[in-house]
Amino acid sequence: MVQVSVTVDGQRRTDEVEPRLLLVHYLRERLGKVGTPVGCDTSNCGACTVHLDGKSVKSCSVLAVQADGSEITTIEGLADGEWHPMQTAFKECHALQCGYCTPGMIMAAVDLLNNNPDPSEDEIRAGLEGNLCRCTGYHNIVKAVQSAASQPASVGGVQ
Amino acid sequence: MIPPSFEYVRPGSVEEAVSALASSGDDAKVMAGGQSLIPLLRLRLSYPEVVVDVGRIEALRGVRDEGDHLVIGAMTTHDEVLRDPLVRTHCGLIAEATETVADPAVRHRGTFGGALAHADPAGDLPAVALALDAGFVIEGPGGRRTVPASEFFLDYLQTVLGPDELLVEVRVPKLGAGWGYRYEKFHRVAQSWAIVGVAAVVQRSNGSIASARIGLTNMGATPLRASATEQALAGADLGSIGDAAGHAADGTSPASDLNGAADYRQHLARVLTGRAVTAAARA
């Protein structure tokens, strides 16, 4: 067992973990952060996307021990009293149907705007290429990101 | 899917990493960003006894300018490579190809050196390293050695790296004035591996091609140079690119899989080589 200390959604945690424990399993099964789903489990779909030290990662492809000392934000830590503008934009633009990809899609979209506050449609599509949605055909997801991008509060609000 | 059990070591320096590898025998695996290794572990395609995580070794990160070369630390992430102004200025081919690697989240973790040491023939960067004549700086118990890209890749997922050796950095000659470049990649969907890729660098002189180097992705068990095309292009005018590209698949024996049969890959290699060289010659 190896000790890891992380800050998850603002809370400090220290745990003993097996080196083989994946970050997504640590978040879901040890911390109860089930807002982050396991999707494909082969690092293709992006459903399990979280922010590791402010950058999007697929938490099924990171070991919990690799995150030692890091700050992690999951979909559960995105709202700060009120919904994050990206969450609101997804609701208002009807950017989800079954909702399974949504936590990862929102985390990837927030990361995208942190890097590029005013992306073109092509840049949005390229920025979300690691996140698969089998329901929407992506059009309303792109609209939601454009809508969130038009609100200054969307950018830089989340580490 | 849950990876098999392994012992985990996180060295703080290159020396510690090499000594951890040396004391672990043949069953140790180096982990850089883990974007290839962790999926392999999860799918139970790899069973290392020891994983040596070199992710915290600061000396392996970053890009520096050494006159006629750039030196890229093995642990520099794809995302850092993409954003590096030195890479954009002097080794634009690397930035162009790196932009096509996987997706943004994977590029935040995956590393330049890890992708090369993993030596997947469908990976984009090995063919780029070949076309750029990069040098691979390897550290082992006996010290450092530098291996040219043309000698680094031995077979499918196999390189010259010994079990107690670590790829520490890659030396990339800068392309000077008069050189153009292009990476052409054909893949089924945005984030997928190349069915075939072509990395071309072309030196122009008085409206014709002085010399060209071409690396092929996924045309065999290792990245390959399109030598017959390179020879046909030396001293050729721009009008003969099509004929020269017709030789791009000479001597290759690519695999057949669900994405394409061998003869289709050879066709793609010829077409993409024509496009890559044309774009590089006009750049």
Interface residues (C-beta under 8 A of the other chain):
Chain A: V2 E18 P19 R20 L22 H25 D41 T42 S43 N44 G46 T49 L52 K55 S56 V57 K58 C60 S61 V62 L63 V65 Q66 A108 D111 L112 A126 G127 E129 G130 N131
Chain B: M1 I2 P3 P4 S5 F6 E7 Y8 R10 G34 Q35 I38 P39 L41 R42 L43 V51 D53 G55 D79 A102 D103 P104 A105 V106 H108 R109 A190 Q191
